[in-house]
């Protein structure tokens, strides 16, 4: 497993500013609050004055496998004009990918989102695949991070790296 440096971990936390975090004190007590402030090696809880070392903090992020239908439709709308006009977008989930399909597009029948290394592709009716533009992909990444979905950072899974945990119900 690749390991992130403290500087890279701080960058991950910066990408999720405002996200809820599980803070653990030196005595093992925990509380959950939003990120209040961020330094290169520490995070401040929004509801306390205390600062916590990065090692004492875990982002609370939703796995991409739990992408809601509403958010999937937003992703589809970013990807293609045909999806913007579609009223019914079907969402199919598999272990590795999320498929968004509609029969109301001229040439785009499917958008495939890979979970493990975050890549979005359009699949045309003739089964030809092409990647969406970098600009659109960046917008989708920003959109999904704004909804606190766990996206890989530099190809590293945030759960496996211990930086994030799933929401506690």
C-alpha positions as semicolon CSV with decimal commas, in nm:
position;residue;x (nm);y (nm);z (nm)
1;X;0,000;0,000;0,000
2;X;0,124;0,346;-0,088
3;X;0,154;0,582;0,203
4;X;0,080;0,952;0,199
5;X;0,310;1,207;0,362
6;X;0,177;1,445;0,630
7;X;0,180;1,723;0,372
8;X;-0,032;1,514;0,133
9;X;-0,272;1,419;0,414
10;X;-0,312;1,789;0,497
11;X;-0,396;1,850;0,130
12;X;-0,663;1,579;0,146
13;X;-0,818;1,746;0,451
14;X;-0,808;2,080;0,265
15;X;-1,003;1,924;-0,023
16;X;-1,277;1,834;0,223
17;X;-1,295;2,161;0,424
18;X;-1,625;2,177;0,609
19;X;-1,655;1,799;0,615
20;X;-1,724;1,625;0,943
21;X;-1,429;1,463;1,113
22;X;-1,392;1,212;1,393
23;X;-1,147;1,369;1,640
24;X;-0,972;1,149;1,898
25;X;-0,805;1,299;2,204
26;X;-0,483;1,173;2,360
27;X;-0,700;1,005;2,626
28;X;-0,899;0,816;2,362
29;X;-1,216;1,025;2,381
30;X;-1,380;1,102;2,047
31;X;-1,616;1,361;1,912
32;X;-1,744;1,450;1,567
33;X;-1,747;1,802;1,427
34;X;-1,674;1,990;1,107
35;X;-1,325;2,109;1,022
36;X;-1,285;2,457;1,168
37;X;-0,931;2,538;1,057
38;X;-0,637;2,353;0,911
39;X;-0,261;2,374;0,953
40;X;0,013;2,172;0,787
41;X;0,007;1,910;1,062
42;X;-0,314;1,970;1,259
43;X;-0,690;2,022;1,233
44;X;-0,909;2,242;1,452
45;X;-1,258;2,129;1,540
46;X;-1,527;2,380;1,443
47;X;-1,698;2,352;1,782
48;X;-1,389;2,344;2,006
49;X;-1,081;2,559;2,037
50;X;-0,858;2,251;2,048
51;X;-0,626;2,150;1,768
52;X;-0,568;1,782;1,686
53;X;-0,274;1,627;1,506
54;X;-0,361;1,480;1,168
55;X;-0,305;1,132;1,313
56;X;-0,592;1,201;1,557
57;X;-0,841;1,286;1,282
58;X;-1,042;1,086;1,030
59;X;-1,265;1,236;0,763
60;X;-1,619;1,099;0,762
61;X;-1,683;1,031;0,394
62;X;-1,949;0,844;0,200
63;X;-1,819;0,564;-0,023
64;X;-1,869;0,623;-0,394
65;X;-2,057;0,292;-0,403
66;X;-2,332;0,473;-0,208
67;X;-2,371;0,742;-0,474
68;X;-2,732;0,857;-0,455
69;X;-2,957;0,857;-0,760
70;X;-2,986;1,236;-0,735
71;X;-2,609;1,285;-0,732
72;X;-2,562;1,032;-1,014
73;X;-2,802;1,232;-1,231
74;X;-2,601;1,549;-1,153
75;X;-2,285;1,370;-1,269
76;X;-2,461;1,258;-1,586
77;X;-2,571;1,613;-1,661
78;X;-2,211;1,734;-1,639
79;X;-2,098;1,464;-1,880
80;X;-2,319;1,515;-2,181
81;X;-2,587;1,738;-2,329
82;X;-2,803;1,434;-2,400
83;X;-2,821;1,358;-2,029
84;X;-2,914;1,720;-1,958
85;X;-3,231;1,668;-2,161
86;X;-3,304;1,321;-2,024
87;X;-3,587;1,278;-1,777
88;X;-3,511;0,916;-1,683
89;X;-3,156;0,815;-1,605
90;X;-3,109;0,454;-1,500
91;X;-2,835;0,378;-1,251
92;X;-2,672;0,036;-1,238
93;X;-2,407;-0,043;-0,983
94;X;-2,148;-0,318;-0,993
95;X;-1,851;-0,384;-0,768
96;X;-1,610;-0,181;-0,979
97;X;-1,827;0,065;-1,171
98;X;-2,140;0,276;-1,174
99;X;-2,330;0,293;-1,503
100;X;-2,565;0,578;-1,589
101;X;-2,782;0,508;-1,892
102;X;-3,066;0,668;-2,080
103;X;-3,251;0,591;-2,401
104;X;-3,322;0,956;-2,469
105;X;-2,982;1,057;-2,602
106;X;-2,880;1,076;-2,966
107;X;-2,548;0,898;-2,942
108;X;-2,456;0,854;-2,576
109;X;-2,613;0,553;-2,413
110;X;-2,397;0,507;-2,106
111;X;-2,157;0,682;-1,872
112;X;-1,928;0,456;-1,672
113;X;-1,765;0,570;-1,349
114;X;-1,480;0,357;-1,218
115;X;-1,461;0,362;-0,840
116;X;-1,111;0,247;-0,760
117;X;-0,916;0,495;-0,970
118;X;-1,189;0,750;-1,048
119;X;-1,230;0,769;-1,420
120;X;-1,543;0,867;-1,611
121;X;-1,605;0,739;-1,965
122;X;-1,883;0,786;-2,218
123;X;-1,988;0,478;-2,410
124;X;-2,158;0,544;-2,742
125;X;-2,419;0,325;-2,910
126;X;-2,148;0,170;-3,130
127;X;-1,965;0,063;-2,808
128;X;-1,689;0,313;-2,871
129;X;-1,553;0,455;-2,544
130;X;-1,404;0,794;-2,488
131;X;-1,296;0,979;-2,180
132;X;-1,462;1,301;-2,083
133;X;-1,249;1,615;-2,089
134;X;-1,017;1,692;-1,799
135;X;-1,217;2,007;-1,723
136;X;-1,541;1,811;-1,695
137;X;-1,373;1,538;-1,489
138;X;-1,235;1,802;-1,249
139;X;-1,582;1,954;-1,214
140;X;-1,727;1,612;-1,134
141;X;-1,454;1,546;-0,877
142;X;-1,524;1,884;-0,714
143;X;-1,899;1,812;-0,718
144;X;-1,858;1,469;-0,556
145;X;-1,612;1,600;-0,296
146;X;-1,857;1,881;-0,212
147;X;-2,104;1,604;-0,124
148;X;-1,833;1,433;0,087
149;X;-1,783;1,124;-0,129
150;X;-1,453;0,944;-0,072
151;X;-1,251;0,977;-0,391
152;X;-0,899;0,842;-0,424
153;X;-0,615;1,087;-0,376
154;X;-0,314;1,021;-0,600
155;X;-0,459;0,674;-0,660
156;X;-0,473;0,594;-0,288
157;X;-0,797;0,481;-0,126
158;X;-0,865;0,711;0,171
159;X;-1,024;0,432;0,377
160;X;-0,729;0,197;0,327
161;X;-0,490;0,480;0,415
162;X;-0,677;0,534;0,744
163;X;-0,755;0,896;0,658
164;X;-1,130;0,840;0,626
165;X;-1,408;0,634;0,777
166;X;-1,762;0,571;0,658
167;X;-2,048;0,765;0,816
168;X;-2,167;0,625;1,149
169;X;-2,541;0,567;1,150
